[in-house]
Amino acid sequence: MKVKWNVRARNKLQEIVNYIAEDNPTAAIKYGNEIFSRTEKLLEFPNAGLVYQVNGQHIIRKIVIGKTKTIFYRATDNAIYILALHDNRQLLKSQKK
């Protein structure tokens, strides 16, 4: 089994890391490493996240890292698919109404 990032999630991570690096490159590296470390742990415990949404047979889960980061993912027998990364200091699209 392996971790696979979708393009949107990977781009969001890169955007956040680049933003942090403008002021604090060390913190940016720490941020990225923390995200990768937590997603790799999902390989051992794929059902560790809270169920966020159920779409037919697809279960989307989320894990919260600290108070500021949420990772949305889907686990299969073959991979952990990272679907989105969210900074909790921003509103989710569903909350903007």
C-alpha positions as CSV (number, residue, x, y, z in Angstrom):
1,M,0.0,0.0,0.0
2,K,1.2,3.6,-0.6
3,V,0.1,7.2,-0.2
4,K,-1.1,8.9,-3.4
5,W,-1.8,12.7,-3.5
6,N,-4.2,14.1,-6.0
7,V,-3.1,17.2,-7.8
8,R,-5.3,19.7,-5.9
9,A,-4.0,18.5,-2.5
10,R,-0.4,18.5,-3.6
11,N,-0.8,22.0,-5.0
12,K,-2.4,23.3,-1.8
13,L,0.4,21.8,0.2
14,Q,3.0,23.5,-2.0
15,E,1.1,26.8,-1.8
16,I,1.0,26.7,2.0
17,V,4.7,25.7,2.3
18,N,5.8,28.5,-0.1
19,Y,3.7,31.0,1.8
20,I,5.3,30.0,5.1
21,A,8.8,29.9,3.6
22,E,8.6,33.6,2.6
23,D,8.9,34.5,6.3
24,N,10.3,31.3,7.9
25,P,11.9,28.6,5.7
26,T,12.6,26.4,8.8
27,A,8.9,26.5,9.8
28,A,7.9,25.7,6.2
29,I,10.0,22.6,6.2
30,K,8.6,21.5,9.5
31,Y,5.1,22.0,8.2
32,G,5.7,19.9,5.2
33,N,7.4,17.2,7.1
34,E,4.6,17.0,9.7
35,I,2.0,16.6,6.9
36,F,4.0,13.9,5.2
37,S,4.7,12.1,8.5
38,R,1.0,12.0,9.4
39,T,-0.1,10.8,5.9
40,E,2.5,8.0,6.0
41,K,1.1,6.9,9.4
42,L,-2.2,6.3,7.6
43,L,-0.6,3.3,5.9
44,E,-0.5,1.6,9.3
45,F,-3.9,2.9,10.5
46,P,-6.0,3.7,7.4
47,N,-9.3,3.9,9.3
48,A,-7.9,6.3,11.9
49,G,-9.6,9.4,10.6
50,L,-13.1,10.4,11.4
51,V,-15.7,9.6,8.7
52,Y,-16.4,12.9,7.0
53,Q,-18.6,11.8,4.1
54,V,-20.0,8.6,2.6
55,N,-20.6,8.5,-1.2
56,G,-21.9,5.1,-2.1
57,Q,-19.0,2.7,-1.4
58,H,-16.5,5.5,-1.0
59,I,-15.8,6.7,2.5
60,I,-14.0,10.0,2.9
61,R,-12.2,10.4,6.2
62,K,-10.4,13.4,7.8
63,I,-7.6,13.8,10.3
64,V,-7.0,17.0,12.1
65,I,-3.3,17.9,12.8
66,G,-2.9,20.3,15.6
67,K,-5.7,22.8,15.4
68,T,-4.9,24.3,12.1
69,K,-4.6,21.5,9.5
70,T,-7.1,18.9,8.2
71,I,-6.4,16.2,5.6
72,F,-9.2,14.6,3.8
73,Y,-8.5,11.1,2.4
74,R,-9.9,7.9,1.1
75,A,-8.5,4.5,1.9
76,T,-8.6,1.5,-0.3
77,D,-7.0,-1.9,-0.1
78,N,-4.1,-0.6,-2.3
79,A,-3.6,3.0,-1.4
80,I,-4.4,6.0,0.7
81,Y,-5.6,8.8,-1.5
82,I,-5.0,12.3,-0.2
83,L,-7.9,14.3,-1.6
84,A,-7.5,17.7,0.0
85,L,-5.6,19.7,2.6
86,H,-7.3,22.5,4.5
87,D,-6.1,25.2,6.8
88,N,-8.7,25.4,9.5
89,R,-8.2,29.1,9.9
90,Q,-10.1,29.4,6.6
91,L,-13.7,28.6,5.9
92,L,-14.6,25.4,4.0
93,K,-16.6,26.1,0.8
94,S,-19.6,24.6,2.5
95,Q,-19.3,27.1,5.3
96,K,-19.1,30.2,3.1
97,K,-22.9,30.5,2.5
